[in-house]
Amino acid sequence: MLVDRLWPRGVARSRLDIDAWLRDVAPSTSLRRWYAHDPERFFDFAQRYRAELREEPASSALCELRAHLHQGLDVVLLTATRDVEHSAAQVLAEVLRAQP
């Protein structure tokens, strides 16, 4: 499942084999722009992103991800970011692991 708000640059939609593109589970545009992938802001970014995940429309998209997990399906979080350790996908994976 692609969990970025923006489609990855240079990747044709026909070439990416995904089951879903969950834009709403990604950080808001304003949060993404504020963060700008600055590792020094990651702690604050993660806190703000977790707060967004508790609000609509992100909370519904998060429920969709959890539903796949509860069905025993393998869920792969796809992101185009190069620094996965400091990414929204990393925060999302932690949230999914922490709340079954």
N, CA, C and O of each residue as an XYZ file, in Angstrom:
400
protein
N       0.841     -1.167      0.000
C       0.000      0.000      0.000
C       0.888      1.232      0.000
O       1.779      1.386      0.835
N       0.620      2.092     -0.950
C       1.375      3.337     -1.027
C       0.815      4.291      0.017
O      -0.387      4.559      0.042
N       1.688      4.801      0.880
C       1.237      5.647      1.993
C       1.813      7.057      1.907
O       1.991      7.722      2.928
N       2.101      7.505      0.705
C       2.549      8.876      0.468
C       1.378      9.702     -0.055
O       0.491      9.179     -0.729
N       1.383     10.968      0.253
C       0.325     11.858     -0.261
C       0.513     12.118     -1.753
O      -0.466     12.267     -2.484
N       1.756     12.174     -2.206
C       2.058     12.440     -3.606
C       2.519     11.164     -4.302
O       3.185     10.324     -3.698
N       2.162     11.026     -5.569
C       2.624      9.884     -6.353
C       4.133     10.014     -6.556
O       4.618     11.118     -6.803
N       4.886      8.921     -6.459
C       6.343      8.986     -6.623
C       6.748      9.511     -8.007
O       6.234      9.063     -9.032
N       7.660     10.445     -8.009
C       8.138     11.028     -9.268
C       8.812      9.960    -10.121
O       9.545      9.103     -9.628
N       8.539     10.045    -11.404
C       9.204      9.165    -12.354
C       8.694      7.742    -12.382
O       9.281      6.900    -13.062
N       7.624      7.443    -11.669
C       7.073      6.092    -11.639
C       5.707      6.115    -12.313
O       4.792      6.804    -11.863
N       5.582      5.358    -13.392
C       4.291      5.267    -14.074
C       3.328      4.451    -13.215
O       3.707      3.438    -12.627
N       2.103      4.899    -13.152
C       1.108      4.178    -12.350
C       0.969      2.729    -12.791
O       0.718      1.850    -11.967
N       1.127      2.483    -14.058
C       0.998      1.116    -14.574
C       2.157      0.219    -14.141
O       2.044     -1.005    -14.191
N       3.266      0.818    -13.719
C       4.439      0.028    -13.318
C       4.463     -0.315    -11.835
O       5.218     -1.195    -11.421
N       3.669      0.349    -11.045
C       3.671      0.115     -9.604
C       2.496     -0.782     -9.243
O       1.338     -0.374     -9.336
N       2.802     -1.996     -8.833
C       1.774     -2.982     -8.499
C       1.402     -2.838     -7.019
O       2.058     -3.389     -6.135
N       0.327     -2.079     -6.781
C      -0.122     -1.856     -5.403
C      -1.595     -2.196     -5.295
O      -2.328     -2.159     -6.283
N      -2.020     -2.526     -4.090
C      -3.438     -2.805     -3.846
C      -4.217     -1.538     -3.543
O      -5.412     -1.457     -3.826
N      -3.543     -0.547     -2.967
C      -4.249      0.690     -2.611
C      -3.248      1.830     -2.489
O      -2.073      1.632     -2.179
N      -3.753      3.019     -2.742
C      -2.994      4.250     -2.512
C      -3.758      5.018     -1.448
O      -4.791      5.623     -1.734
N      -3.254      4.995     -0.225
C      -3.940      5.599      0.914
C      -3.374      6.990      1.191
O      -2.628      7.188      2.151
N      -3.732      7.940      0.350
C      -3.252      9.315      0.507
C      -3.654      9.906      1.849
O      -2.895     10.664      2.454
N      -4.857      9.556      2.314
C      -5.363     10.185      3.536
C      -4.623      9.750      4.797
O      -4.734     10.411      5.829
N      -3.882      8.668      4.735
C      -3.113      8.243      5.901
C      -1.755      8.956      5.954
O      -1.055      8.890      6.965
N      -1.395      9.621      4.888
C      -0.134     10.361      4.839
C      -0.271     11.684      5.597
O      -1.385     12.162      5.812
N       0.838     12.267      5.996
C       0.783     13.579      6.660
C       0.141     14.620      5.746
O       0.239     14.540      4.522
N      -0.507     15.582      6.360
C      -1.125     16.667      5.589
C      -0.052     17.414      4.811
O       1.132     17.364      5.145
N      -0.485     18.096      3.785
C       0.445     18.876      2.969
C       1.181     19.909      3.817
O       2.388     20.092      3.662
N       0.465     20.579      4.707
C       1.122     21.604      5.530
C       2.159     20.984      6.462
O       3.234     21.555      6.646
N       1.863     19.838      7.049
C       2.833     19.176      7.932
C       4.026     18.675      7.122
O       5.171     18.818      7.551
N       3.768     18.100      5.975
C       4.840     17.599      5.117
C       5.771     18.739      4.704
O       6.992     18.583      4.718
N       5.203     19.865      4.344
C       6.028     21.008      3.933
C       6.817     21.578      5.117
O       7.979     21.956      4.968
N       6.183     21.637      6.288
C       6.888     22.132      7.479
C       8.077     21.231      7.803
O       9.168     21.718      8.099
N       7.865     19.935      7.746
C       8.917     18.977      8.085
C      10.070     19.033      7.082
O      11.236     19.081      7.474
N       9.748     19.027      5.803
C      10.742     19.110      4.727
C      11.859     18.074      4.871
O      12.986     18.312      4.437
N      11.554     16.945      5.469
C      12.505     15.839      5.671
C      13.767     16.273      6.401
O      14.861     15.783      6.119
N      13.606     17.198      7.345
C      14.725     17.666      8.164
C      14.813     16.761      9.391
O      13.953     16.848     10.268
N      15.825     15.896      9.482
C      15.931     14.960     10.605
C      15.888     15.632     11.981
O      15.472     15.009     12.958
N      16.315     16.899     12.064
C      16.277     17.606     13.344
C      14.844     17.894     13.783
O      14.597     18.123     14.967
N      13.902     17.885     12.849
C      12.496     18.128     13.164
C      11.698     16.832     13.323
O      10.492     16.868     13.565
N      12.371     15.695     13.188
C      11.634     14.433     13.139
C      10.814     14.171     14.397
O       9.669     13.732     14.289
N      11.348     14.422     15.571
C      10.603     14.156     16.808
C       9.299     14.946     16.831
O       8.237     14.387     17.104
N       9.378     16.244     16.545
C       8.169     17.078     16.515
C       7.234     16.651     15.397
O       6.016     16.621     15.574
N       7.810     16.318     14.238
C       7.009     15.833     13.118
C       6.223     14.591     13.516
O       5.026     14.495     13.243
N       6.896     13.640     14.162
C       6.249     12.390     14.549
C       5.088     12.652     15.508
O       4.032     12.032     15.386
N       5.277     13.553     16.447
C       4.195     13.879     17.380
C       3.010     14.506     16.652
O       1.861     14.140     16.897
N       3.289     15.437     15.770
C       2.220     16.107     15.014
C       1.509     15.130     14.083
O       0.289     15.185     13.929
N       2.268     14.250     13.471
C       1.679     13.267     12.564
C       0.787     12.290     13.337
O      -0.298     11.941     12.873
N       1.236     11.856     14.491
C       0.387     10.964     15.313
C      -0.930     11.655     15.677
O      -1.982     11.017     15.702
N      -0.871     12.944     15.955
C      -2.094     13.699     16.246
C      -3.000     13.733     15.019
O      -4.214     13.572     15.142
N      -2.425     13.940     13.842
C      -3.229     13.930     12.617
C      -3.884     12.576     12.385
O      -5.008     12.508     11.888
N      -3.197     11.506     12.740
C      -3.749     10.163     12.542
C      -4.976      9.895     13.411
O      -5.730      8.957     13.152
N      -5.173     10.708     14.428
C      -6.357     10.556     15.286
C      -7.555     11.325     14.741
O      -8.668     11.174     15.245
N      -7.339     12.145     13.720
C      -8.389     12.984     13.131
C      -8.766     12.454     11.747
O      -7.998     11.740     11.103
N      -9.976     12.826     11.309
C     -10.392     12.486      9.944
C      -9.676     13.399      8.959
O      -9.390     14.547      9.297
N      -9.386     12.940      7.784
C      -9.687     11.642      7.185
C      -8.636     10.574      7.468
O      -8.811      9.416      7.089
N      -7.547     10.957      8.130
C      -6.465     10.001      8.383
C      -6.913      8.829      9.249
O      -6.479      7.700      9.023
N      -7.766      9.073     10.230
C      -8.174      7.985     11.121
C      -8.944      6.897     10.368
O      -8.812      5.718     10.696
N      -9.734      7.266      9.380
C     -10.453      6.262      8.574
C      -9.485      5.446      7.731
O      -9.629      4.228      7.621
N      -8.507      6.105      7.140
C      -7.505      5.391      6.350
C      -6.679      4.461      7.234
O      -6.307      3.365      6.814
N      -6.395      4.900      8.454
C      -5.670      4.063      9.399
C      -6.506      2.841      9.764
O      -5.968      1.741      9.886
N      -7.796      3.018      9.938
C      -8.695      1.882     10.210
C      -8.677      0.882      9.062
O      -8.736     -0.327      9.283
N      -8.594      1.391      7.840
C      -8.522      0.504      6.671
C      -7.256     -0.346      6.714
O      -7.294     -1.543      6.429
N      -6.146      0.273      7.068
C      -4.895     -0.483      7.209
C      -5.012     -1.543      8.301
O      -4.605     -2.690      8.118
N      -5.566     -1.145      9.425
C      -5.719     -2.092     10.540
C      -6.646     -3.249     10.162
O      -6.428     -4.383     10.589
N      -7.669     -2.971      9.370
C      -8.586     -4.026      8.936
C      -7.843     -5.083      8.124
O      -8.106     -6.276      8.272
N      -6.934     -4.660      7.284
C      -6.139     -5.622      6.520
C      -5.287     -6.473      7.458
O      -5.165     -7.683      7.269
N      -4.708     -5.844      8.452
C      -3.884     -6.579      9.412
C      -4.725     -7.576     10.209
O      -4.293     -8.707     10.435
N      -5.922     -7.165     10.636
C      -6.797     -8.049     11.417
C      -7.283     -9.242     10.599
O      -7.631    -10.284     11.155
N      -7.305     -9.082      9.284
C      -7.695    -10.182      8.406
C      -6.530    -11.143      8.179
O      -6.671    -12.144      7.477
N      -5.402    -10.841      8.765
C      -4.229    -11.684      8.622
C      -3.477    -11.465      7.323
O      -2.634    -12.279      6.946
N      -3.775    -10.372      6.639
C      -3.101    -10.070      5.385
C      -1.754     -9.407      5.646
O      -1.590     -8.664      6.614
N      -0.814     -9.682      4.787
C       0.467     -8.984      4.854
C       0.264     -7.568      4.343
O      -0.363     -7.360      3.305
N       0.783     -6.616      5.056
C       0.684     -5.217      4.653
C       2.094     -4.670      4.505
O       2.894     -4.707      5.440
N       2.382     -4.166      3.322
C       3.665     -3.540      3.042
C       3.404     -2.058      2.822
O       2.626     -1.675      1.948
N       4.056     -1.238      3.615
C       3.919      0.208      3.484
C       4.969      0.700      2.496
O       6.170      0.601      2.748
N       4.506      1.228      1.376
C       5.411      1.742      0.357
C       5.527      3.251      0.472
O       4.537      3.958      0.661
N       6.748      3.724      0.356
C       7.012      5.163      0.377
C       8.135      5.457     -0.591
O       8.993      4.609     -0.833
N       8.130      6.648     -1.143
C       9.180      7.044     -2.080
C      10.338      7.745     -1.382
O      11.331      8.086     -2.025
N      10.224      7.960     -0.092
C      11.279      8.683      0.617
C      12.562      7.862      0.677
O      12.526      6.633      0.736
N      13.670      8.545      0.661
C      14.961      7.850      0.732
C      15.375      7.578      2.174
O      16.036      6.577      2.453
N      14.996      8.445      3.072
C      15.365      8.302      4.487
C      14.174      7.706      5.238
O      13.417      8.420      5.896
N      14.026      6.404      5.130
C      12.870      5.734      5.730
C      12.876      5.872      7.246
O      11.814      5.961      7.862
N      14.049      5.891      7.850
C      14.157      5.999      9.304
C      13.519      7.277      9.838
O      13.021      7.296     10.964
N      13.530      8.331      9.048
C      12.953      9.619      9.447
C      11.742      9.962      8.581
O      11.593     11.099      8.134
N      10.892      8.986      8.352
C       9.772      9.188      7.434
C       8.426      8.974      8.114
O       8.333      8.423      9.211
N       7.402      9.424      7.427
C       6.036      9.184      7.894
C       5.730      7.692      7.903
O       4.996      7.215      8.769
N       6.283      6.955      6.954
C       6.053      5.504      6.912
C       6.583      4.833      8.183
O       5.973      3.894      8.693
N       7.706      5.311      8.683
C       8.267      4.772      9.927
C       7.330      5.049     11.100
O       7.073      4.161     11.913
N       6.824      6.261     11.190
C       5.891      6.621     12.259
C       4.618      5.782     12.132
O       4.112      5.263     13.127
N       4.112      5.653     10.929
C       2.900      4.873     10.687
C       3.100      3.417     11.091
O       2.219      2.824     11.713
N       4.232      2.841     10.751
C       4.521      1.453     11.140
C       4.540      1.318     12.658
O       4.023      0.338     13.194
N       5.123      2.281     13.354
C       5.149      2.251     14.822
C       3.734      2.341     15.392
O       3.399      1.636     16.344
N       2.918      3.197     14.817
C       1.524      3.333     15.278
C       0.778      2.023     15.072
O       0.040      1.587     15.956
N       0.957      1.398     13.930
C       0.267      0.134     13.651
C       0.729     -0.983     14.588
O      -0.081     -1.804     15.018
N       2.013     -1.017     14.902
C       2.527     -2.025     15.819
C       2.042     -1.802     17.253
O       1.819     -2.762     17.991
N       1.881     -0.541     17.644
C       1.537     -0.207     19.024
C       0.066     -0.417     19.331
O      -0.282     -0.730     20.469
N      -0.802     -0.254     18.352
C      -2.245     -0.358     18.577
C      -2.840     -1.412     17.660
O      -3.144     -1.142     16.498
N      -3.004     -2.614     18.194
C      -3.540     -3.698     17.349
C      -4.976     -3.476     16.919
O      -5.544     -4.307     16.210
